[in-house]
């Protein structure tokens, strides 16, 4: 089950220029015309991005699934790339699998060019989410992408368009929807069932917005393709806070800087705004007005207003607090409480909302690859949760009120704000057309 020779980077980029008119590259497992992986077939996966989250979470989940075969890994750092390859091959060494080999790539385009890979898992820094996601969809591959799904508003819209046009299953890594870390589904069911009455206000307690990267230069790490790590971001000297040296066991600080991520506001906000959207039944919508905090130096206090009158505020206790006409509910990792406490003891009613019970976040994605159903945190859900953090970060950066049209995915009568939906990118890493 080894791949044919991969396309060169130049051939791949030339192919992207005619992707709109050329036939979709179909994975090995769907050539039979059924539109999904057969029940006796293993889903073949490539992993793009081999940092802490891949080593600690994604690879163990994939390697523990009997119906999955990890065929390739990709990372711009030689040490991390080779470590991921070693982990995969060691895991398969004592099994009866016909294929125990795992290829390793520096450039994600070479991995995407393989016709024998059905799906990819993207666990890169945030500024490297959208481009491989879109190109994976265009290459006929299903996608699991870490949260926040995108760095910019323009990326979110384009990712949705790509997944829909090429009919791809795209799961966002918002694991709280699968009840990882707490009873988030139950909390959303109770809120949508009216347990706290009509919701009037929500607070989301997460960290602050990002800042411009001002790190000094350091000697570059041997074996790191620093230019490719930066990709579409501005050229700047290497610093180990952005891409740590060697194999590391911490979450790198690139998430603090606006060139690569949305700060702590997006890092945990992608999780908790997602739960707020789920509880408010706003998975296909979002706020329509964004107001900056009254204090011009504050890094919390942005307000998001929905068309139905609900106001959501960045700040308050960790996680989400929902304030309703009958009481309030606080949900966070390891926390589920109401005021008054009796609200949690009320028996379920016949008309209570029952949300989908995920069998596990990776398992849900894998099941949907076979059934072609949308996963629990589909691309639009992930993009809209990320959009809230992006709208909030713009309010912190520019300190002015904005009106947002969640249906048209643009600011209302605001040319200046619409110019903030993306950032100038280094060639050749422009936002792909779909």
N, C-alpha and C positions, 0 to 999 in steps of 0.2 A: 504493500500500500504506500510505497514511496512516491513522491511527487515527480513529475517531469521537470526538466530544467526550468527554473523560475525565469520570468521575464526580467530583462534589465530595467533599471530605473527609468532610462530614457523611453524604452518601449512601453512601460507602464504609464508614464505621463502622457505619451502620445495617444495611448488608448483612451485615457480619461477624456481627451478632447472630443471624442466622438461617442462618448458613453450614452448620450441621449438617443442616438439613432442606431447604435450597434446592439446586437442581441445581448441579453443579460447572461453573464457567466454563471452557469448553474452548477451547484456543488455535485459531487459524485453521487450522493445518496438520493437526489431527487430526479435523476435522469430517467427513472422508470415512468415518470409522468404522474405519479400519485400526489405530488405537491408536498410531501412530507417524508421524513426519514422512516424507513420501514421498521416494524416492531422488532425484527431480528438484527437490525443494523446498529452498530455503535455510532454515536454522534461524534464526529471528529472535530476537535477544537484546537485553535491556536490562541496563545496567551500573549497579549501585547502590553508590556510593562511588568517588570519583575522586581518590585520593591517589597516593603514589609507586608502590605495588605495582600499581595499575591502569595508570598511565602506562608503567612500565618493563616490565611482564610481561603483564598480562591483555589490555590493548588490542592490543599487537602480535600476540599469539597469535590473538585473535579476528579482527582485521583481515587477518591473513595466511591465514585459512581461506576457501577459495572457496565453501564451502557454508554460510557464516554471513553474516547481515546484522545489524549493530548498528543498531537503530532508535532507541534512546533511551539517555540517560545521566542519572544523578541524583546530586546532591550538595548538601549544605546550604550550601556555600560557593560564591558566585557565580563567583569567579575559576576555581576548579577545575572547576566544572560547565561553564563556557563553554570552557575549554581542552580538556576531553574532547570536547565537541561539535565543536570546530574540528579536532581530530585525526582524528575519524571522517570528517567531511565532506571533509577534504583527502585522506584515503586513498581515498575512493570517487570523488573528482572526475574522475580520469583513467581510470576504468573504464567498462565498458559497462552497469553496473547501472542498472535503471530507476529505482530509488530511491537517491538520493545524500544525502538529507536525514536529519539526526539531531536528534530533539527532546531538550530538556534540562528536567529537573524538579528542583524543590527538595524535594518531598515524595514519598517512595517509593510511597505509596499511589496517586498519580496514574499512575505508571508501571505498577503492578500491575493497574490497572483497564483497561488496554488489551488488547483481545481479539486483536490482531494480533501480540502478543509471545509466543513459545513458551517462552522460558527466561530466567532472570536470573542474573547473576553478582554476588555480594555481596562487596564488598571494603571494608567499613566498619570502624570500631573495634569491638572484640569485644563491647561491650555492645549493639551494634546488629546482631548476627548473627541471633539467634533469631527476633525478631519479624518481619522481612521474609521470612525463610526459611519460617516457618509460614504466613504470609499468602500467599506465593507458591504454596505447595503447595495451599492452599485455593482459589486462583485458577486452578488447573490448569496451573501452570508448573513446568518442571524447574529445578533449582537447582545452581549451583556456588557454594560458600561458602568463604571463606578460613578457615584454621585460626587458633587453636583454634575448633572449630565453635561452642562455646557458652561463656558466662561462668559459668553455674551448673549444678548437677546437675539441677534441675527443668527447665531449658531443654533439656538433652540428651534427657531422656525424652520431652518434648513434641515435639521435632523428629522423633524416630523415629516417634512415633505419627502425626504429620501426614504424613510421607512415605509411610508404609505405608497409611494410610487413603485418601489421594488418589492412590496409585499413581504417585508421582513419582520421577524419577531425581534423586538428590541426591549430588553429588560434593563431598567435603571437600578443601580445598586442601593436602593433605599430599603434596606432590610427590615426596618421597623414595620413595614406593611406585612411582612411574614411573621410578625410577633417575635423577631429576634430582639432581645434585651427587655421585653416587657409586654404587657397586655394592651398593645396599641389598637388592635382590631376591636377588642371589647369596648374600649373607651369610645371609639368612633361609632360603634353600634348604639351605645347608650345615648350619646349626644344626638345622633340622627333619629333616634326613637323618641326624643323629647324628654329624656330623664331629668335634665336640668332646665327644662322649659325652652323657650325661644332664646337662641344664642344672640347676645347683643354685642359682646366684646371678647376678643382673644388676645392674650399676650404670649409672645414667643421669646423665651429667655435663652439667647445664645450670644456669642461674642461679637466683637465689633468688625467694622469694615477693613479692607486691606489698605496698605500704604504703598507708595512707589518704592521700588527696590533701590536701596542705596548702599548695598554691601560693597566693600572694597574687593579688588581683584586678588586672586591667589594663583599659584602655579596649578595648571590644570591636572586633574587626576589621570594617570596613565590608563589607557584602555577605554577612556570615555570619549564618545563622539559629541563634544560640547556644542558644536554648531547644530547638530540634529536634535540635541536636547532642547535647545532654544527654539528651533523650528520657526514658527510664525512670529515669535516674540522678538523684541529689539535685541540687537547684538550687544553683549556686555561681557566683561571678564568673568571667568569661572569663580564660583565660591562654593565651598563644601556645604554650606547651609542649604543650598538649592539642590545639589546632587551630591549626597554624602560619599565619602571615600570608602571603597570596599563594600563588604556586606554589612549592613547596618540593622539595628533593631529598634529604630525609632521612626516616627513620622516626620519627614523633613520639613523645613521651614519655608519651602516655596509657597506653601498655602497662605502665608502672611502678606504676599506681595501681589499688587494688582496686575502686573504683567503676566502672572501665571495662575492666579486663583482669586477668589472672592473674599479672602480673609476668613477669620473665625465665623463671621456672619454667614458665609456660604458653606463653610465646612460642616458645621452642625445644623445650620439653618436649612440646608437641603433636606435633612432628616425631619426636622420639626415643623417647618412650613408645609412639608408634604403631608404630615399627619393633620395639621390644621385644615389644609385643603380637603383632605379625605373626610374629616369630620363635618365640614361645612358643605359637603357634596358639591365641590367646586373643581373636580378633576379636569374638566374641559373648559374652565374659565379662570378668572383671577380678579384681583382688585382693579378698580377703575380710576382711583385717585391716590396719589402718593404725596405725603406731606413731610417735609423735613422737620427735625426737632426744633423747638423754640430756642434752645441754647445753641448758638452757632458752632461751638466746639464739642458738642456732645457726640458720642459714638454709640448711643442708643436713643430710642424715642421716635424713630421714623414711624409714621402711621400709614396704614394701608386701608382704604375704604372700598368696600364692595358695593355694587349697585343695589343690593337689598338692604343696605344700611349698616351691616356688620362692620365694625372697625377692628383691625388687627394691629397690634403695637409690638415693635421690636424692643423687648426689655422684660423685666420681671423675673420670677423664679425660673429655674432651669426647666426646659421642656415647654409644654403648652398648658396654659390655664384658660378654660372656657367659662365665661360668665353668662349665665342664663337667668331667665325670670324666676326660676325655682331654686337656684343655687349655682354652685360652681364646681368644676371638675378639673383636677390637676393630673396630667399624665407626663411622665418622664421615664427614663430608664430605671426600672426598679421602683417606680412611684406610681400609684393609682389611688387617688383619694378624692372625696367629695365633701362639700360643706353645704348643707348638713350631711353627716356621715350616713344617715338613713337612706340616702338616695342610692347607695350601692347595694342596699339590701332589698330593694323593691323587686318583686318577681317579674320576669319578662312577660310582656303582654302579647296577645295574639297578633298584633299588628307591628310588633317591633321589627326594626331593620336587622337583617342578617347579612353580613358581608362575606365575601369569598374567604374561605379558610385555606390559606396557602400551605402546601405540604413542605415548604422550605423555599428560600428565595432562589437558589440555584436549581432545585428540583422543579419548581414551577416553570422556570425558563426552559429547562430541558423537556418537560412535558409539552410545553407550548410549541417547541420546535417540531414535535411530532404531530400535534393536533392542528397547528396553525392558528390557534386562538391567541388573543392578546394576553400578555402576562399581567401579573398583579400591579406592577409599576411600569406600565407601557411607556413608550417614548414620549408621548404627549404629557402624561402625568409627570414624568421626570423633568421635562423641559419647563413646564409651568411652575413647578416648585422652585427650580433654579431661577426662573424669571423673577420671582418675588425677591430673592436675594439680590439679583442684579438691579432691579428697580430701586430697592432700598439703598444699595451702594451708590447708585447715581444720585439719589437724594442727598446722601452724605457728602458726596464729592462736590456737587454743584449748589446745594443748599437752596433749592427752590421747589415749588409745587409742580407736579406733573399730572396730566390726565392720560390714562392708558386705555386703549381699546383691546381687550383680550381676545376678541373674535378676529379682528383684522391684524392683530399682533403688531401694533404700532402706536406711537403717541398721537394724541388728537390735536390737529392744527398746531403742531409744534415742530417746525423744521429743525430747530437747534437740537431738541431732545432726540429726534429721529436720527441725527448725525452721530449720536452716542451709542447706537445699537451695536456697533462693532468697532474695531480698532485697526489702524494701519498695520498691515502684515508684511513680513519679509517674503520676497519671492524665493521659491515657487509656491509658498504655502498660503495662497489665497483661498478664501472659502469656496469649496467646490460647488459648481452648479449641479442640479439634479435633473 
